[in-house]
């Protein structure tokens, strides 16, 4: 994530700078590059090489057997002529935007609330955490069973769910996808906000109280601005996660009804491992990475996160 | 907290969320103790009239024990690789004065942003070329690689907190990098190491995409694959399916009870300010 890059690299420079002041830097007793090499080689082989390879494969035709053939820009032109692909991109963006819009307010409120030190809050946060431990598979399977049209909760509460088949129409199927992701990932974001809210200096609240600011004003004028960096981190995580949602779609809706919930990540999987069009699938994968990094980059720039503007101003 | 009166609205909201989180877990648990006929008659919200453990026993006899052992194997190997490679990496990043290690660190941070879907096609190609298709080793290697960036981030954070006086003192005594690593860095990074173990184990245990694409035969199925197949093949046996979900999460819940602090601190550290 670009945010992580910015923050961690900056702090890295800082410590190295501090170390240099006042004492000569010698190589004696310091680990050399050899200490980092095994991990670097391993990671390069299984994460960075495939990333480069996906670029190459996106310009080839390959059905999984034999060797890839060069196909110049064919996959890329096909990509934007394919109505399902264009639709899937819109669905990816829609799912992402809805995910961020639903999860962010809930997790900020829960996180700020859980940052308090009372014992009941600690117990509740421990329970909130449980969905995060379950695999995406387990969560999707669980919800598929709970929402089953014939045996699940909707079949018993028809007054609320209509005919009970939430997977039969686009709106409700998309709703299920957003809801299930929210159920699983809100705890993670709550945790991020909880950590950040605890780091807000108490002096600020004391000063605000002396000025007579109520709870709501304190929240909007102190807590939210102080959480700015965490909001960026958390939103970027949601965006990347939202754009690449795959297992949930595969298990809950199989992209249906029709192609109404086929997002790009699921379409890529279908192209690769159902139609064996690996070149096209690589192009979709690359497009997703590009969109996700672009969104992250724009967010980091717009929010001033990369300049690491201090949230401690005025303290 | 300097606040005076309790915030009832926030308390109410948190209870609503407790309901949202808890209700499905409750539905899941009670369903697993009912027979299929019972579940169909009572519906998902009814209380079991006949308590039974058959759903669990059936699952265990139906291959889940084997999937379990496969998953344990994958998890142990992934944690092993991460523990072997990442601590020396983090040590080099924090203490080395060469430029190369800084670049390596930046590459790992870049890796945080790579979703596994992005590389699944080339990964399939590479693993197939290496002759590791439908082999658990072929699942272990990429899973370990994708667990490494977060672990590196956690451990470099922990090792930076070791004061340079301690390093200097050992250097003055003439200790080699090896001795400093074994006698100073590792013992002082215990908290971070346990976070890394829990974190990489969680990722390996819950992994889905790599096993889905890189294995095929039932002999090499891991537990998430078992769940997925169960759902596609016997989707109507909801009590049996949910019992399998519970079985898949039991070890994780067990670990969570003991390692909650390590896990929560690791996650907070990664996303914090």
Interface residues (C-beta under 8 A of the other chain):
Chain A: X1 X2 X4 X5 X8 X9 X11 X12 X15 X16 X19 X25 X27 X28 X29 X30 X31 X32 X33 X35 X36 X38 X39 X40 X42 X43 X44 X45 X46 X47 X48 X49 X50 X51 X53 X54 X57 X64 X106 X109 X110 X113 X114 X116 X117 X121 X124 X126 X127 X128 X129 X130 X131 X133 X134 X135 X136 X137 X138 X141 X142 X143 X144 X145 X146 X148 X150 X151 X152 X153 X155 X156 X183 X186 X187 X188 X191 X192 X194 X195 X196 X199 X202 X205 X206 X209 X215 X229 X230 X233 X234 X237 X240 X243 X244 X246 X247 X251 X265 X268 X269 X272 X273 X278 X281 X282 X285 X286 X288 X289 X292 X293 X296 X311
Chain B: X1 X2 X3 X7 X10 X11 X13 X14 X17 X18 X20 X21 X22 X24 X25 X27 X28 X31 X39 X40 X43 X44 X45 X81 X84 X85 X86 X88 X89 X91 X92 X93 X94 X95 X96 X97 X98 X100 X101 X102 X104 X105 X106 X107 X108 X109 X110 X111 X112 X113 X114 X115 X117 X118 X119 X120 X121 X122 X123 X124 X125 X126 X141 X142 X144 X145 X146 X148 X149 X152 X153 X156 X160 X164 X167 X170 X171 X175 X176 X177 X180 X181 X202 X205 X206 X207 X208 X209 X213 X224 X227 X228 X230 X231 X235 X236 X238 X241 X242 X244 X245 X248 X249 X252 X253 X256 X260 X264 X267 X268 X269 X270 X271 X272 X273
